[in-house]
């Protein structure tokens, strides 16, 4: 895995190396997770990435699956209906996940350290054993922070005084928030401050308010200095550490240490053309068998070179499978 993470995230892919890593991590989970072994008892080796075993994302709402030894923490999704996903994290994977998300985000927002404002409240960090998914998403941005402030008060309102204090004396800052909170809570105008707005989570609440991406970005950019930008990233609570920011051309790119497969919703056969269910895979997870997950998100693969200049596999995210259980807007 260290060899893949040492590569630029959107350079030429080495599918053979990725397949080798994916086979290795699959064997790891077969050896260390009795639940996973019961689901895939006869797996030995895959000759292609799309032949690797996978689990449906819904499994993690009903089973706490673990392949870890030593101290662990649990990442908890924030679903709006039904059970929450609970994902076991171990120390080794956490380090790799941090390296992964940092390398991916750096390609979009640079490496300069700036103040980071998180639209959440600090109490979300108090539990030492369970981490809300929205906080895990915020922590993807934290390596770029010179200082970090949580700027919602105990009642969930924006603390304007804390925002003003954090911004004072700075020309460039970053703000992270769940998508819907960024729309409803960020009302401040800072025309002399360049802001990187980084957000994640679904658009269901904004769609209900008839807010589209153009309106969303215009509101944020009109209230900040020229050069400000909005970075929307998609990811799974089950695959913390691998995120898929939206590029300038409107697509999402898999880094060289991850793969995206589209599967027919009825036959589950892999599709190179057409719309289907997204399967996300990467060899980082060691604490739980979340390395290959079939989602209820719809998308399609896009061939050819992207005008943004990034190499590798790219896809278009098209929304949720009709009648699928709503995931929380803080899911990442």
ZIKAPE-V852638 format. One record per backbone hydrogen bond with DSSP energy under -0.5 kcal/mol. CO is the residue of the C=O (numbers start at 1). NH is the residue of the N-H. Records with the same first field share a line. If there is no record, write none. Layout:
# ZIKAPE-V852638
CO: NH  NH
This chain:
# ZIKAPE-V852638
1: 5
2: 6
4: 7
8: 11
9: 256
10: 311
13: 15
14: 18
15: 19
16: 20
17: 21
18: 22
19: 23
20: 24
21: 25
22: 26
23: 27
24: 28
25: 29
26: 30
27: 31
28: 32
29: 33
32: 34
33: 37
34: 38
35: 39
36: 40
40: 43
48: 51
49: 52
55: 294
56: 59
57: 60
58: 61
59: 62  63
60: 86
63: 65
65: 88
71: 91
73: 89
74: 76  131
75: 87
76: 133
85: 77
87: 75
89: 73
90: 94
91: 95
92: 96
93: 97
94: 98
95: 99
96: 100
97: 101
98: 102
99: 103
100: 104
101: 105
102: 106
103: 107
104: 107
105: 108  109
106: 110
114: 146  147
115: 174
116: 118  149
117: 119  176
118: 120  151
120: 152
121: 124
122: 125
123: 126
129: 74
131: 76
132: 135  136
133: 137
134: 138
135: 139
136: 140
137: 140
138: 141  142
139: 143
141: 144
142: 145
144: 114
147: 116
149: 118  151
151: 159
153: 156
157: 153
158: 160
159: 163
160: 164
161: 165
162: 166
163: 167
164: 168
167: 170
171: 194
172: 115
173: 196
174: 117
175: 198
176: 119
177: 200
178: 182
179: 183
180: 184
181: 185  186
182: 186
185: 187
188: 190
190: 193  225
193: 195  225
194: 173
195: 197  229
196: 175  198
197: 199  231
198: 177
199: 233
200: 179
203: 207
204: 208
205: 209
206: 211
207: 210
210: 212
212: 216
213: 217
214: 218
215: 219
216: 220
217: 221
218: 222
219: 223
220: 223
221: 224
223: 190
225: 228
229: 197
230: 232
231: 199  233
232: 246
233: 201
234: 244
236: 239
237: 240
239: 242
241: 243
244: 234
245: 247  253
247: 250
251: 247
252: 315
255: 258
257: 283
259: 281
261: 279
262: 271
263: 277
264: 268
269: 264
271: 262
276: 299
277: 263
278: 280  295
279: 261
280: 293
281: 259
287: 67  68
288: 290
291: 282
292: 55
293: 280  295
294: 57
296: 321
297: 278
298: 318  319
299: 276
300: 316
302: 314
306: 309
310: 306
313: 254
314: 302
315: 252
316: 300  318
319: 298
321: 324
326: 80  81
328: 331
